[in-house]
Amino acid sequence: MKKTVLTVTLALLGLTRSTQAQHTPAQPYKGTLGKTVEQTKQWWPEPKKAAPGAPNIVWILLDDIGFGTISSFGGLVQTPNLDALAFNGLRYTNFHTTAICAPTRAALLTGRNQHSAHMGLFPETAIGTPGYDAQIPFEKGTIAEILKENGYNTFALGKWHITPLTDLTPAGPFNRWPTGRGFEQFYGFPSRGSTDQWHPELWEGIYRVKDQQDGKHLNELLANRAIQYIAGQKSSAPDKPFFLYLATGAGHAPHQVAKEWSDQYKGKFDGGWDQYREQVLANQIKLGVVPKNTVLPPRNPGIKAWESLSADEKKLFTRFMEVYAGFISYTDYEIGRVIKYLKEINQLDNTLIFVSVGDNGASKEGSFVGTIHNNGTEFPDELRLKKNLENIDLIGTEFAKANYPLGWAAATNTPFRQWKQDANAEGGTRNPLIVHYPKGIQEKGGIRTQYGHVIDILPTTLELVKARIPESINGYKQAAVEGSSLAYSLNDASAKSRHTVQYYEIKGSRSIYKDGWKAGTLHVKGQPFEQDVWELYNLNEDFNERTNLAAQHPAKLKELQALFDSEAAKYNIYPLKDETTPFELPNAYKGQSKVVLYPGQSTIPDIASPFAIKKSFGLTADVVIQAEGAEGVLLSRGGRAGGLSFFLKNKKLHLAYTVNDGTTYTVSSDNTALPTGTVQLRADVTYRENGTGQLTLYANNAKIGDRMIGRTLGNLYSHEGVNVGFDDLTPVSAEYKVPFAFTGTIHKVTIDFESRQQSYLQTDK
C-alpha cells in the first residue's frame, strides 16, 4: 500500500524523468532519408497530447468576498449560477486563502506558499528579500505552464497583479506577464489590484487594448472573451482540453454596476448589518455549512449597532450594500453565461470547475462610513460621511469609486471575526470553495469539511486530470509543490484531512494552524513585533474563534509559536514587515532624472509609471503647432478619479490636476498668444511638504501662468495609466471628452524630476 501511494505521489510531483516541459529540443528523426522524396520515409514530431477524454479545467477566482455573502453559503446575495455549481457539485467549508489578493494569486497559480513564491505581499511593496521581491521563481512553475506541457490550451482573463512593477513598462521584460508564465492567451488588467468596471484599462497578451468607450461592463467583456477563446479552441481542436483561469474584478472596489441590478435589492437590507448577520447564520445552519451550535462573535471593534445609527446613515449605508449585492449578482450572471456556453457545446460534463469565492475575506478598506471617491484615509469619518451623503446617487456609477462601510464587510464575513488582511483570523482567510465535476463527483450537493488551502487546488487539479509536473520547465528544474491534493475527499465526506499544517502572514499579522489548533496574533501597525499578543483557539470545538485559550494552554501556544518560526525559516517569511518602514517603490524609472516619452508608445500602467514615485517634476512637450493653432492632450496620467492632463484648448495651454475626491485644479495660460511652429511647452508641478503644491506654465521658457493647489495626489495609484498625445477611459478634466487627441505634432514629452525637491515615498496598496 505504501509503495502505491509513493508511486502516485512521485508521479504527481513530476519526479519521474519521462517529461521535459516547454524546453523541448528537436526530437531525433525517426524517418528514413533518401535522395528523392519517393525514396524517403517521412516522419513528423509527435505533439504533446493530453490523455484521451481529459477534461477541460476552469478556475474562477472572485475578489474581496466574505464567507457569508453568496446564497449557497447562506448569504443574502443571490448567485443562482454559482449555486447551481455548488448544489450539483461540492461545497468546501474549511477552505482558506492567504488573507489578501496578490499572495493568494501567486499561491494558487504555483501551488506553493505565498512567501515561497516570493509574493509575501504585493509587487508594489516589494523589497529585496526572497519572501517579498515579487519575483515568482521559474523553478516554481504555474498551473498553466504545467498543463500546457500536458497537452492543454491555456487562457487567463481578468485580474493578474503578480508581475513585478519593474517589468510592467512597454519595454518588459515580459517573462513574468501571464503569457510568459504559461498562458497562451491573456485578456485583463495586469498591473494592480483593481480596475474601473465601466472603463477598464485592459491588455491582450502584452499589448494595451484600445479604449472602446462602448459602455460595456468589465464582467461582460471578460465573459465575451472567455466564450470567444473556448469557441475558437473547440472549433480548431475539439478533442484538445483547455484550461481557463477567470479572475474577476468583482467584488473588489470600485463597486460599480448597472442600476437595474442594484435596484433588485431595494429595501432588502433595510434591517441593517446586525439583522443580516443573524439571518445569514440561521441560513448557514440550515444549509449545513456551519456547525449547528455556531454562535455569532461580538461585532468587530468600531462597528456600531445598526439601531444606533441616524436615519441618514442607514439610508446611505443601505445603498452601499444594495450596490455591492447587485455587483455580485451581476458577476454571477456573467459567469453563468460562460457555464451556459459550456453546456451548449456539450463540454460542461467533461469540465472540472473550481470556484474560490474570494481571494480573502470581505474588504476592510471601505472605512466605517464607506467611500465614494477612493478617499479612504485622507478625510476624517465625519467629513467623509457628509461628502458621501451629498453624493449618494453616484454609488455604483462610473462617477464613483465606491466601497461599502466596514459594518457590511463584517456582516458578509458571517460567522467569522475580522476581515481581509487579518491573517490571524478566519474572517481574513476562510472562503467558500465550490467544486463541480460531473464526471468525477458521485454526490451532488455534498459538503466537505476537510482542511484546505489555496495551494491545494493545483495538486488536486493535476491528480484529477492525471497530469504530471515536468521535471523541468523551460530548462528550470522544478521545486516540489507545497499543497496537498484534495482529490481524496471528493467522494469521501468522512476522510481525515491531509493538510495538517499551514501558516499565514500579512503585514505582520500571522498565525499557524496544526491539526485543528491555531495560534495567531493581530499585529498593531508600528508596534514592535515582539510585543504582539498571541491568541490560541481549538478550531475542532470553536471553529469561528470565540474563545481564546492562550492562558489555559500556554504549552500548546509555545509549541505552535515554535512551529511558526520553523515554517518561517522554511518558506522565507522573515523579515516581518508592516509597511511602517519607508521603502522605495520598485520602479523601472528609479534613479532617472529625466524620462523621455514618445507618441505612439503603449500605455504605461500608472503604478509602474515615472509618476508613481512622488516627486516634483516638469513636463516639457516639444511640439509643432500649425499657424491656425492646434488642440488636444500632450500627456495624460489617470482620469477623473485622480490624475493630470497637459493639454491645449481654445488657443491656451492648460494643466489640469485632479485629486482623489474629484476636485480638479486647473492652471491656464494668460492672454499671451501661444507661439506657432516649433514650440517648447512646459508645465512644472512643485510639491510642498504641507501637502499643497504649485502649478506653473511656460512657452519657450517664458512664464505664461501659475496657481497654487490646495491638495496633491496622495497614496493613490490610478486605474488609468500614462499616455502621450491623448487621454482615454475617463477624462482628467471636464474641459474635454476623451480621447481629445493632439491635432499638431508631438516629437517627445520629457518628464524632468528635480532632485532638490522632496520625494514622497509611496506605500499605497
Buried (B, 14 or more C-beta within 10 A) or exposed (E): EEEEEEEEEEBBBBEBEEBBBBEEEEEEEEEEEEEEEEEEEEEEEEEBEBEEEBBBBBBBBBBBBBBBBBBBBBBBBBBEBBBBBBBBBBBBBBBBBBBBBBBBBBBBBBBBBBBBBBBBBBBBBBBEBBBBBBBBBBEBBBBBBBBBBBBBBBBBBBBBBBBBBBBBBBEBEBEBBBBBBBBBBBBBBBBBBBBBBBBBBBBBBBEBBEBEEEEEBBBBBBBBBBBEBBEBBBEEEEEBBBBBBBBBBBBBBBBBBBEEBBEBBEEBBEBBBBBBBBBBBEBBBEBBBBBEEBEBBEBBEEBBEBEEBEEEBBEBBBBBBBBBBBBBBBBBBBBBBBBEBBEEEEBBEBBBBBBBBBBBBBBBBBBBBBBBBBBBEBBEBEEBBEBBBEBBEBBBBBBBBBBBBBBBBBBBBBBBBBBBBBBBBBBBBBBBBBBBBBEBBEEEBBBBBBBBBBBBBBBBBBBBBBBBBBBBBBEBEBBEBBBBBBBBBBEEEEBEBBBEBBBBBBBBBBBBBBEBBBBBBBBBEEEEBEEBEBBBBBBEEBBBBBEEBBEEBEEBBEBBBEBBBEBBEEBBBBEBBBBEEEBEBBBBBEEEEEBEBEBEBBBBBBBBBBBBBBBBBBBBBBBEBEEEBBBBBBBBBBBBBBBBBBBBBEBBBBBBBBBBBBEBBBBBBEEEEBEBEEBBBBBBBBBBEEEEBBBBBBBEEEBBBBBEBEBBBBBBBBBBBBBBBBBBBBBBBEBBEBBBBBBBBBEEBBBBBEEEBEEBEBBBB
